[in-house]
């Protein structure tokens, strides 16, 4: 009789425990594989960069980059800035083709909107400044 009661209690506790363990595994393993890729909406692809080929704008972007972005993305844009080391996901490496293959509009949109742990720069930077940064990100990518 005592054994039977214990058995029932075990089931009562074991089922929700098992559920919780599966849930925990699902959330932590998702973390281990990193966040889903950050994709800008396709509408952003048609945003026109007013500074294509404008070297003054690229130089201005470089100054902004040093001030606002290098701390996480690194001096050369390799995603190795001091403040980025412990972030999840890690800051983007602008030399990579998965960044450079995106349109100027998509990169501009991401700087504008941000995604945690990266902030939105919609109000901190003007439209002009965000496009100047797009130019400089192209330079960091060797383009
Ligand atoms: C607090 C650290 C931090 C700062 C400061 C920061 N970023 Fe980021 N940035 C990140 C992280 C982390 C990601 C990756 C986010 C993700 O994939 O969800 C990222 C991603 C990006 C991306 C998207 C890359 C891709 O996957 O397509 C761009 C573009 C970008 N950053 C530009 C900038 C620019 C320009 C600045 C300066 C105005 C800046 N970031 C400042 C942390 C930072």
Backbone and ligand atoms as CSV (ligand in chain L), in Angstrom:
chain,resi,resn,atom,element,x,y,z
A,1,UNK,N,N,0.839,-1.202,0.000
A,1,UNK,CA,C,0.000,0.000,0.000
A,1,UNK,C,C,0.878,1.257,0.000
A,2,UNK,N,N,1.874,1.249,0.860
A,2,UNK,CA,C,2.774,2.397,0.946
A,2,UNK,C,C,3.530,2.589,-0.390
A,3,UNK,N,N,3.977,1.456,-0.946
A,3,UNK,CA,C,4.689,1.503,-2.224
A,3,UNK,C,C,3.824,2.073,-3.342
A,4,UNK,N,N,2.584,1.636,-3.355
A,4,UNK,CA,C,1.649,2.091,-4.379
A,4,UNK,C,C,1.476,3.609,-4.316
A,5,UNK,N,N,1.325,4.128,-3.080
A,5,UNK,CA,C,1.145,5.571,-2.907
A,5,UNK,C,C,2.385,6.335,-3.399
A,6,UNK,N,N,3.545,5.776,-3.040
A,6,UNK,CA,C,4.785,6.430,-3.467
A,6,UNK,C,C,4.905,6.469,-4.980
A,7,UNK,N,N,4.499,5.360,-5.586
A,7,UNK,CA,C,4.562,5.255,-7.035
A,7,UNK,C,C,3.701,6.315,-7.710
A,8,UNK,N,N,2.485,6.483,-7.158
A,8,UNK,CA,C,1.573,7.492,-7.719
A,8,UNK,C,C,2.160,8.892,-7.586
A,9,UNK,N,N,2.726,9.134,-6.389
A,9,UNK,CA,C,3.296,10.457,-6.141
A,9,UNK,C,C,4.454,10.693,-7.127
A,10,UNK,N,N,5.227,9.628,-7.368
A,10,UNK,CA,C,6.353,9.736,-8.284
A,10,UNK,C,C,5.899,10.182,-9.675
A,11,UNK,N,N,4.816,9.534,-10.127
A,11,UNK,CA,C,4.295,9.887,-11.455
A,11,UNK,C,C,3.825,11.335,-11.490
A,12,UNK,N,N,3.193,11.722,-10.381
A,12,UNK,CA,C,2.627,13.060,-10.284
A,12,UNK,C,C,3.713,14.120,-10.417
A,13,UNK,N,N,4.864,13.802,-9.845
A,13,UNK,CA,C,5.967,14.767,-9.863
A,13,UNK,C,C,6.818,14.576,-11.104
A,14,UNK,N,N,6.970,13.329,-11.507
A,14,UNK,CA,C,7.901,13.039,-12.604
A,14,UNK,C,C,7.441,13.640,-13.928
A,15,UNK,N,N,6.145,13.565,-14.197
A,15,UNK,CA,C,5.664,14.057,-15.486
A,15,UNK,C,C,5.968,15.545,-15.684
A,16,UNK,N,N,5.546,16.401,-14.715
A,16,UNK,CA,C,5.878,17.822,-14.907
A,16,UNK,C,C,7.380,18.091,-14.894
A,17,UNK,N,N,8.127,17.299,-14.096
A,17,UNK,CA,C,9.582,17.491,-14.041
A,17,UNK,C,C,10.206,17.214,-15.406
A,18,UNK,N,N,9.738,16.122,-16.015
A,18,UNK,CA,C,10.253,15.738,-17.324
A,18,UNK,C,C,9.965,16.842,-18.337
A,19,UNK,N,N,8.744,17.351,-18.258
A,19,UNK,CA,C,8.337,18.442,-19.144
A,19,UNK,C,C,9.266,19.643,-18.978
A,20,UNK,N,N,9.537,20.001,-17.722
A,20,UNK,CA,C,10.398,21.148,-17.438
A,20,UNK,C,C,11.813,20.921,-17.966
A,21,UNK,N,N,12.296,19.673,-17.810
A,21,UNK,CA,C,13.653,19.371,-18.267
A,21,UNK,C,C,13.761,19.497,-19.774
A,22,UNK,N,N,12.730,19.026,-20.472
A,22,UNK,CA,C,12.731,19.128,-21.935
A,22,UNK,C,C,12.719,20.599,-22.341
A,23,UNK,N,N,11.887,21.373,-21.634
A,23,UNK,CA,C,11.780,22.803,-21.912
A,23,UNK,C,C,13.129,23.487,-21.704
A,24,UNK,N,N,13.772,23.145,-20.590
A,24,UNK,CA,C,15.059,23.730,-20.241
A,24,UNK,C,C,16.095,23.388,-21.309
A,25,UNK,N,N,16.102,22.119,-21.722
A,25,UNK,CA,C,17.047,21.694,-22.741
A,25,UNK,C,C,16.805,22.453,-24.038
A,26,UNK,N,N,15.528,22.595,-24.393
A,26,UNK,CA,C,15.187,23.279,-25.639
A,26,UNK,C,C,15.690,24.721,-25.619
A,27,UNK,N,N,15.507,25.404,-24.490
A,27,UNK,CA,C,15.916,26.812,-24.449
A,27,UNK,C,C,17.433,26.950,-24.393
A,28,UNK,N,N,18.107,26.080,-23.617
A,28,UNK,CA,C,19.559,26.239,-23.525
A,28,UNK,C,C,20.247,25.799,-24.808
A,29,UNK,N,N,19.740,24.739,-25.445
A,29,UNK,CA,C,20.409,24.293,-26.668
A,29,UNK,C,C,20.197,25.316,-27.778
A,30,UNK,N,N,19.057,26.000,-27.774
A,30,UNK,CA,C,18.824,27.069,-28.736
A,30,UNK,C,C,19.874,28.154,-28.552
A,31,UNK,N,N,20.166,28.458,-27.283
A,31,UNK,CA,C,21.174,29.451,-26.940
A,31,UNK,C,C,22.534,29.027,-27.473
A,32,UNK,N,N,22.842,27.734,-27.306
A,32,UNK,CA,C,24.147,27.228,-27.715
A,32,UNK,C,C,24.349,27.361,-29.224
A,33,UNK,N,N,23.271,27.218,-29.987
A,33,UNK,CA,C,23.395,27.354,-31.435
A,33,UNK,C,C,23.294,28.803,-31.894
A,34,UNK,N,N,23.087,29.715,-30.957
A,34,UNK,CA,C,23.031,31.128,-31.293
A,34,UNK,C,C,21.656,31.557,-31.754
A,35,UNK,N,N,21.508,32.877,-31.868
A,35,UNK,CA,C,20.242,33.453,-32.306
A,35,UNK,C,C,20.023,33.142,-33.780
A,36,UNK,N,N,18.785,33.255,-34.222
A,36,UNK,CA,C,18.514,33.082,-35.641
A,36,UNK,C,C,19.157,34.228,-36.420
A,37,UNK,N,N,19.473,33.981,-37.682
A,37,UNK,CA,C,20.116,35.002,-38.508
A,37,UNK,C,C,19.244,36.251,-38.546
A,38,UNK,N,N,19.902,37.382,-38.590
A,38,UNK,CA,C,19.198,38.662,-38.581
A,38,UNK,C,C,18.959,39.076,-40.029
A,39,UNK,N,N,17.708,39.036,-40.444
A,39,UNK,CA,C,17.381,39.356,-41.831
A,39,UNK,C,C,16.569,40.645,-41.874
A,40,UNK,N,N,17.044,41.613,-42.639
A,40,UNK,CA,C,16.302,42.874,-42.801
A,40,UNK,C,C,15.101,42.631,-43.704
A,41,UNK,N,N,14.001,43.350,-43.517
A,41,UNK,CA,C,12.838,43.171,-44.393
A,41,UNK,C,C,13.200,43.528,-45.833
A,42,UNK,N,N,12.622,42.808,-46.805
A,42,UNK,CA,C,13.033,43.020,-48.201
A,42,UNK,C,C,12.740,44.450,-48.657
A,43,UNK,N,N,11.781,45.116,-48.009
A,43,UNK,CA,C,11.489,46.508,-48.396
A,43,UNK,C,C,12.708,47.414,-48.195
A,44,UNK,N,N,13.597,47.029,-47.266
A,44,UNK,CA,C,14.769,47.879,-47.007
A,44,UNK,C,C,15.759,47.859,-48.175
A,45,UNK,N,N,15.672,46.817,-49.014
A,45,UNK,CA,C,16.608,46.705,-50.138
A,45,UNK,C,C,16.467,47.844,-51.150
A,46,UNK,N,N,15.303,48.468,-51.173
A,46,UNK,CA,C,15.100,49.543,-52.156
A,46,UNK,C,C,15.472,50.922,-51.604
A,47,UNK,N,N,15.908,50.990,-50.342
A,47,UNK,CA,C,16.377,52.275,-49.801
A,47,UNK,C,C,17.661,52.668,-50.525
A,48,UNK,N,N,17.708,53.908,-51.000
A,48,UNK,CA,C,18.863,54.343,-51.806
A,48,UNK,C,C,19.893,55.071,-50.958
A,49,UNK,N,N,21.136,54.583,-51.027
A,49,UNK,CA,C,22.247,55.248,-50.350
A,49,UNK,C,C,22.607,56.518,-51.132
A,50,UNK,N,N,22.411,57.717,-50.530
A,50,UNK,CA,C,22.702,58.959,-51.249
A,50,UNK,C,C,24.208,59.212,-51.409
A,51,UNK,N,N,25.052,58.402,-50.765
A,51,UNK,CA,C,26.493,58.665,-50.738
A,51,UNK,C,C,27.348,57.633,-51.466
A,52,UNK,N,N,26.744,56.854,-52.340
A,52,UNK,CA,C,27.543,55.833,-53.052
A,52,UNK,C,C,28.735,56.505,-53.729
A,53,UNK,N,N,29.933,56.003,-53.447
A,53,UNK,CA,C,31.150,56.529,-54.076
A,53,UNK,C,C,31.615,57.868,-53.524
A,54,UNK,N,N,30.969,58.377,-52.498
A,54,UNK,CA,C,31.320,59.674,-51.915
A,54,UNK,C,C,32.369,59.484,-50.799
A,55,UNK,N,N,33.627,59.811,-51.113
A,55,UNK,CA,C,34.714,59.524,-50.164
A,55,UNK,C,C,34.657,60.415,-48.918
A,56,UNK,N,N,34.099,61.630,-49.057
A,56,UNK,CA,C,33.934,62.489,-47.869
A,56,UNK,C,C,32.978,61.834,-46.880
A,57,UNK,N,N,31.918,61.266,-47.422
A,57,UNK,CA,C,30.935,60.599,-46.562
A,57,UNK,C,C,31.574,59.387,-45.884
A,58,UNK,N,N,32.406,58.649,-46.616
A,58,UNK,CA,C,33.082,57.483,-46.039
A,58,UNK,C,C,34.005,57.910,-44.900
A,59,UNK,N,N,34.716,59.052,-45.100
A,59,UNK,CA,C,35.610,59.560,-44.054
A,59,UNK,C,C,34.810,59.966,-42.820
A,60,UNK,N,N,33.667,60.593,-43.035
A,60,UNK,CA,C,32.798,60.977,-41.911
A,60,UNK,C,C,32.301,59.714,-41.200
A,61,UNK,N,N,31.984,58.682,-41.984
A,61,UNK,CA,C,31.528,57.413,-41.416
A,61,UNK,C,C,32.601,56.772,-40.555
A,62,UNK,N,N,33.843,56.923,-40.979
A,62,UNK,CA,C,34.959,56.353,-40.215
A,62,UNK,C,C,35.033,56.982,-38.821
A,63,UNK,N,N,34.886,58.312,-38.768
A,63,UNK,CA,C,34.899,58.993,-37.464
A,63,UNK,C,C,33.755,58.526,-36.577
A,64,UNK,N,N,32.575,58.425,-37.163
A,64,UNK,CA,C,31.410,57.961,-36.399
A,64,UNK,C,C,31.629,56.543,-35.906
A,65,UNK,N,N,32.185,55.718,-36.791
A,65,UNK,CA,C,32.419,54.320,-36.458
A,65,UNK,C,C,33.317,54.206,-35.218
A,66,UNK,N,N,34.410,54.990,-35.220
A,66,UNK,CA,C,35.344,54.939,-34.089
A,66,UNK,C,C,34.653,55.334,-32.792
A,67,UNK,N,N,33.766,56.317,-32.909
A,67,UNK,CA,C,33.072,56.853,-31.746
A,67,UNK,C,C,31.999,55.898,-31.211
A,68,UNK,N,N,31.219,55.297,-32.118
A,68,UNK,CA,C,30.017,54.582,-31.699
A,68,UNK,C,C,30.074,53.054,-31.849
A,69,UNK,N,N,30.898,52.558,-32.728
A,69,UNK,CA,C,30.769,51.152,-33.118
A,69,UNK,C,C,31.986,50.288,-32.788
A,70,UNK,N,N,33.198,50.915,-32.827
A,70,UNK,CA,C,34.429,50.135,-32.686
A,70,UNK,C,C,34.495,49.390,-31.355
A,71,UNK,N,N,33.919,49.966,-30.323
A,71,UNK,CA,C,33.941,49.338,-28.995
A,71,UNK,C,C,33.416,47.891,-29.033
A,72,UNK,N,N,32.445,47.632,-29.883
A,72,UNK,CA,C,31.919,46.268,-30.014
A,72,UNK,C,C,32.438,45.573,-31.282
A,73,UNK,N,N,32.386,46.279,-32.416
A,73,UNK,CA,C,32.722,45.628,-33.694
A,73,UNK,C,C,34.228,45.585,-33.967
A,74,UNK,N,N,35.019,46.309,-33.135
A,74,UNK,CA,C,36.465,46.279,-33.286
A,74,UNK,C,C,36.963,47.348,-34.242
A,75,UNK,N,N,38.211,47.798,-34.058
A,75,UNK,CA,C,38.804,48.875,-34.862
A,75,UNK,C,C,38.721,48.596,-36.352
A,76,UNK,N,N,38.960,47.352,-36.734
A,76,UNK,CA,C,38.968,46.994,-38.150
A,76,UNK,C,C,37.668,46.300,-38.580
A,77,UNK,N,N,36.689,46.297,-37.678
A,77,UNK,CA,C,35.388,45.753,-38.032
A,77,UNK,C,C,35.306,44.239,-38.053
A,78,UNK,N,N,36.235,43.599,-37.336
A,78,UNK,CA,C,36.264,42.130,-37.349
A,78,UNK,C,C,35.356,41.509,-36.277
A,79,UNK,N,N,34.601,42.365,-35.588
A,79,UNK,CA,C,33.694,41.851,-34.556
A,79,UNK,C,C,34.424,41.516,-33.270
A,80,UNK,N,N,35.609,42.139,-33.079
A,80,UNK,CA,C,36.444,41.768,-31.932
A,80,UNK,C,C,36.706,42.938,-30.977
A,81,UNK,N,N,35.743,43.863,-30.882
A,81,UNK,CA,C,35.887,44.962,-29.929
A,81,UNK,C,C,35.804,44.465,-28.497
A,82,UNK,N,N,36.437,45.210,-27.591
A,82,UNK,CA,C,36.495,44.779,-26.186
A,82,UNK,C,C,35.108,44.527,-25.596
A,83,UNK,N,N,34.176,45.444,-25.839
A,83,UNK,CA,C,32.853,45.328,-25.223
A,83,UNK,C,C,32.005,44.245,-25.886
A,84,UNK,N,N,32.487,43.709,-27.000
A,84,UNK,CA,C,31.706,42.702,-27.703
A,84,UNK,C,C,32.048,41.272,-27.324
A,85,UNK,N,N,33.170,41.120,-26.615
A,85,UNK,CA,C,33.700,39.786,-26.325
A,85,UNK,C,C,32.713,38.876,-25.596
A,86,UNK,N,N,31.932,39.455,-24.702
A,86,UNK,CA,C,31.047,38.617,-23.891
A,86,UNK,C,C,29.606,38.637,-24.396
A,87,UNK,N,N,29.364,39.308,-25.523
A,87,UNK,CA,C,27.984,39.416,-26.010
A,87,UNK,C,C,27.544,38.150,-26.738
A,88,UNK,N,N,26.241,37.910,-26.655
A,88,UNK,CA,C,25.615,36.798,-27.371
A,88,UNK,C,C,24.413,37.318,-28.124
A,89,UNK,N,N,24.341,37.247,-29.429
A,89,UNK,CA,C,25.423,36.783,-30.291
A,89,UNK,C,C,26.577,37.789,-30.327
A,90,UNK,N,N,27.705,37.364,-30.869
A,90,UNK,CA,C,28.864,38.249,-30.985
A,90,UNK,C,C,28.585,39.306,-32.042
A,91,UNK,N,N,29.223,40.500,-31.904
A,91,UNK,CA,C,29.050,41.547,-32.921
A,91,UNK,C,C,29.496,41.052,-34.297
A,92,UNK,N,N,28.849,41.578,-35.330
A,92,UNK,CA,C,29.141,41.136,-36.690
A,92,UNK,C,C,30.565,41.488,-37.104
A,93,UNK,N,N,31.160,40.612,-37.913
A,93,UNK,CA,C,32.457,40.844,-38.555
A,93,UNK,C,C,32.161,41.367,-39.959
A,94,UNK,N,N,32.482,42.643,-40.206
A,94,UNK,CA,C,32.093,43.289,-41.462
A,94,UNK,C,C,32.916,42.822,-42.658
A,95,UNK,N,N,33.975,42.063,-42.397
A,95,UNK,CA,C,34.770,41.541,-43.505
A,95,UNK,C,C,34.080,40.352,-44.171
A,96,UNK,N,N,33.132,39.761,-43.454
A,96,UNK,CA,C,32.481,38.528,-43.944
A,96,UNK,C,C,31.543,38.782,-45.117
A,97,UNK,N,N,31.467,37.802,-45.989
A,97,UNK,CA,C,30.644,37.960,-47.186
A,97,UNK,C,C,29.153,37.984,-46.866
A,98,UNK,N,N,28.748,37.350,-45.743
A,98,UNK,CA,C,27.315,37.395,-45.431
A,98,UNK,C,C,26.861,38.806,-45.034
A,99,UNK,N,N,27.806,39.667,-44.682
A,99,UNK,CA,C,27.466,41.075,-44.433
A,99,UNK,C,C,27.582,41.851,-45.750
A,100,UNK,N,N,28.726,41.679,-46.427
A,100,UNK,CA,C,28.990,42.468,-47.635
A,100,UNK,C,C,28.041,42.128,-48.785
A,101,UNK,N,N,27.412,40.948,-48.723
A,101,UNK,CA,C,26.474,40.589,-49.790
A,101,UNK,C,C,25.104,41.248,-49.597
A,102,UNK,N,N,24.910,41.882,-48.440
A,102,UNK,CA,C,23.631,42.566,-48.207
A,102,UNK,C,C,23.624,43.928,-48.908
A,103,UNK,N,N,22.426,44.413,-49.215
A,103,UNK,CA,C,22.319,45.725,-49.861
A,103,UNK,C,C,22.634,46.829,-48.849
A,104,UNK,N,N,23.011,48.012,-49.377
A,104,UNK,CA,C,23.224,49.178,-48.514
A,104,UNK,C,C,21.968,49.432,-47.678
A,105,UNK,N,N,20.814,49.276,-48.322
A,105,UNK,CA,C,19.547,49.536,-47.637
A,105,UNK,C,C,19.335,48.613,-46.439
A,106,UNK,N,N,19.698,47.351,-46.600
A,106,UNK,CA,C,19.527,46.386,-45.508
A,106,UNK,C,C,20.451,46.730,-44.342
A,107,UNK,N,N,21.694,47.106,-44.647
A,107,UNK,CA,C,22.652,47.461,-43.593
A,107,UNK,C,C,22.188,48.738,-42.878
A,108,UNK,N,N,21.725,49.691,-43.681
A,108,UNK,CA,C,21.191,50.936,-43.121
A,108,UNK,C,C,20.021,50.627,-42.179
A,109,UNK,N,N,19.133,49.741,-42.621
A,109,UNK,CA,C,17.958,49.386,-41.821
A,109,UNK,C,C,18.392,48.781,-40.483
A,110,UNK,N,N,19.411,47.924,-40.497
A,110,UNK,CA,C,19.861,47.273,-39.261
A,110,UNK,C,C,20.482,48.277,-38.295
A,111,UNK,N,N,21.254,49.238,-38.844
A,111,UNK,CA,C,21.829,50.274,-37.971
A,111,UNK,C,C,20.693,51.096,-37.366
A,112,UNK,N,N,19.679,51.340,-38.160
A,112,UNK,CA,C,18.545,52.150,-37.709
A,112,UNK,C,C,17.752,51.434,-36.616
A,113,UNK,N,N,17.440,50.167,-36.847
A,113,UNK,CA,C,16.547,49.443,-35.934
A,113,UNK,C,C,17.264,48.775,-34.759
A,114,UNK,N,N,18.485,48.277,-34.977
A,114,UNK,CA,C,19.199,47.534,-33.943
A,114,UNK,C,C,18.526,46.206,-33.630
A,115,UNK,N,N,19.221,45.360,-32.930
A,115,UNK,CA,C,18.647,44.131,-32.376
A,115,UNK,C,C,19.521,43.746,-31.198
A,116,UNK,N,N,18.869,43.485,-30.062
A,116,UNK,CA,C,19.611,43.242,-28.830
A,116,UNK,C,C,20.678,42.161,-29.057
A,117,UNK,N,N,21.882,42.364,-28.545
A,117,UNK,CA,C,22.323,43.422,-27.631
A,117,UNK,C,C,22.754,44.721,-28.327
A,118,UNK,N,N,22.578,44.841,-29.640
A,118,UNK,CA,C,22.936,46.111,-30.292
A,118,UNK,C,C,21.752,47.067,-30.238
A,119,UNK,N,N,22.050,48.323,-29.887
A,119,UNK,CA,C,20.989,49.326,-29.748
A,119,UNK,C,C,20.500,49.798,-31.114
A,120,UNK,N,N,19.351,50.452,-31.131
A,120,UNK,CA,C,18.870,51.154,-32.316
A,120,UNK,C,C,19.560,52.514,-32.373
A,121,UNK,N,N,19.933,52.940,-33.602
A,121,UNK,CA,C,20.571,54.257,-33.752
A,121,UNK,C,C,19.640,55.235,-34.448
A,122,UNK,N,N,18.350,54.940,-34.379
A,122,UNK,CA,C,17.347,55.761,-35.061
A,122,UNK,C,C,17.370,57.197,-34.557
A,123,UNK,N,N,17.513,57.376,-33.247
A,123,UNK,CA,C,17.496,58.732,-32.706
A,123,UNK,C,C,18.895,59.239,-32.353
A,124,UNK,N,N,19.828,58.322,-32.063
A,124,UNK,CA,C,21.176,58.753,-31.673
A,124,UNK,C,C,21.943,59.317,-32.867
A,125,UNK,N,N,21.639,58.832,-34.079
A,125,UNK,CA,C,22.344,59.288,-35.282
A,125,UNK,C,C,21.328,59.768,-36.322
A,126,UNK,N,N,21.728,60.776,-37.108
A,126,UNK,CA,C,20.843,61.258,-38.176
A,126,UNK,C,C,20.851,60.255,-39.333
A,127,UNK,N,N,19.905,60.404,-40.269
A,127,UNK,CA,C,19.872,59.548,-41.461
A,127,UNK,C,C,21.203,59.625,-42.199
A,128,UNK,N,N,21.670,60.868,-42.393
A,128,UNK,CA,C,22.953,61.110,-43.067
A,128,UNK,C,C,24.075,60.298,-42.429
A,129,UNK,N,N,24.152,60.398,-41.108
A,129,UNK,CA,C,25.231,59.706,-40.387
A,129,UNK,C,C,25.139,58.199,-40.562
A,130,UNK,N,N,23.908,57.668,-40.566
A,130,UNK,CA,C,23.745,56.218,-40.727
A,130,UNK,C,C,24.173,55.775,-42.121
A,131,UNK,N,N,23.904,56.590,-43.150
A,131,UNK,CA,C,24.375,56.250,-44.506
A,131,UNK,C,C,25.901,56.355,-44.594
A,132,UNK,N,N,26.465,57.362,-43.919
A,132,UNK,CA,C,27.929,57.495,-43.910
A,132,UNK,C,C,28.565,56.245,-43.315
A,133,UNK,N,N,27.917,55.703,-42.278
A,133,UNK,CA,C,28.414,54.472,-41.662
A,133,UNK,C,C,28.317,53.286,-42.626
A,134,UNK,N,N,27.260,53.239,-43.416
A,134,UNK,CA,C,27.132,52.173,-44.413
A,134,UNK,C,C,28.333,52.238,-45.356
A,135,UNK,N,N,28.670,53.441,-45.822
A,135,UNK,CA,C,29.841,53.594,-46.695
A,135,UNK,C,C,31.100,53.037,-46.035
A,136,UNK,N,N,31.290,53.376,-44.769
A,136,UNK,CA,C,32.514,52.935,-44.101
A,136,UNK,C,C,32.526,51.421,-43.883
A,137,UNK,N,N,31.358,50.837,-43.616
A,137,UNK,CA,C,31.278,49.372,-43.474
A,137,UNK,C,C,31.701,48.704,-44.782
A,138,UNK,N,N,31.362,49.312,-45.924
A,138,UNK,CA,C,31.814,48.793,-47.230
A,138,UNK,C,C,33.336,48.835,-47.311
A,139,UNK,N,N,33.914,49.935,-46.830
A,139,UNK,CA,C,35.379,50.050,-46.858
A,139,UNK,C,C,36.020,48.983,-45.971
A,140,UNK,N,N,35.421,48.737,-44.808
A,140,UNK,CA,C,35.940,47.703,-43.906
A,140,UNK,C,C,35.873,46.320,-44.563
A,141,UNK,N,N,34.918,46.156,-45.444
A,141,UNK,CA,C,34.782,44.890,-46.149
A,141,UNK,C,C,35.713,44.801,-47.345
A,142,UNK,N,N,36.523,45.838,-47.529
A,142,UNK,CA,C,37.483,45.827,-48.633
A,142,UNK,C,C,36.870,46.292,-49.948
A,143,UNK,N,N,35.719,46.988,-49.863
A,143,UNK,CA,C,35.069,47.451,-51.100
A,143,UNK,C,C,35.133,48.959,-51.232
L,1,LIG,C1,C,26.970,47.010,-27.707
L,1,LIG,C2,C,27.774,46.497,-28.788
L,1,LIG,C3,C,27.493,47.039,-30.174
L,1,LIG,C4,C,27.637,48.332,-30.616
L,1,LIG,C5,C,28.096,49.558,-29.831
L,1,LIG,C6,C,27.288,48.304,-32.033
L,1,LIG,N1,N,26.939,47.041,-32.410
L,1,LIG,FE1,FE,26.406,46.458,-34.279
L,1,LIG,N2,N,26.047,44.603,-33.592
L,1,LIG,C7,C,26.277,44.159,-32.326
L,1,LIG,C8,C,25.857,42.791,-32.216
L,1,LIG,C9,C,25.938,41.938,-30.970
L,1,LIG,C10,C,25.363,42.415,-33.477
L,1,LIG,C11,C,24.759,41.074,-33.877
L,1,LIG,C12,C,23.277,41.180,-33.624
L,1,LIG,C13,C,22.494,39.991,-34.130
L,1,LIG,O1,O,22.961,39.260,-35.012
L,1,LIG,O2,O,21.383,39.800,-33.656
L,1,LIG,C14,C,25.508,43.586,-34.331
L,1,LIG,C15,C,25.135,43.603,-35.653
L,1,LIG,C16,C,25.314,44.686,-36.493
L,1,LIG,C17,C,24.943,44.724,-37.882
L,1,LIG,C18,C,24.216,43.614,-38.642
L,1,LIG,C19,C,25.139,42.578,-39.177
L,1,LIG,C20,C,24.364,41.467,-39.867
L,1,LIG,O3,O,24.262,40.393,-39.280
L,1,LIG,O4,O,23.844,41.690,-40.935
L,1,LIG,C21,C,25.322,45.941,-38.375
L,1,LIG,C22,C,25.161,46.446,-39.805
L,1,LIG,C23,C,25.895,46.664,-37.285
L,1,LIG,N3,N,25.886,45.880,-36.162
L,1,LIG,C24,C,26.394,47.946,-37.373
L,1,LIG,C25,C,26.763,48.716,-36.277
L,1,LIG,C26,C,27.136,50.099,-36.374
L,1,LIG,C27,C,27.247,50.912,-37.650
L,1,LIG,C28,C,27.368,50.530,-35.094
L,1,LIG,C29,C,27.728,51.924,-34.616
L,1,LIG,C30,C,26.801,52.971,-34.955
L,1,LIG,C31,C,27.166,49.379,-34.213
L,1,LIG,N4,N,26.799,48.311,-34.976
L,1,LIG,C32,C,27.328,49.420,-32.850
L,1,LIG,C33,C,26.797,44.891,-31.281
L,1,LIG,C34,C,27.046,46.250,-31.306
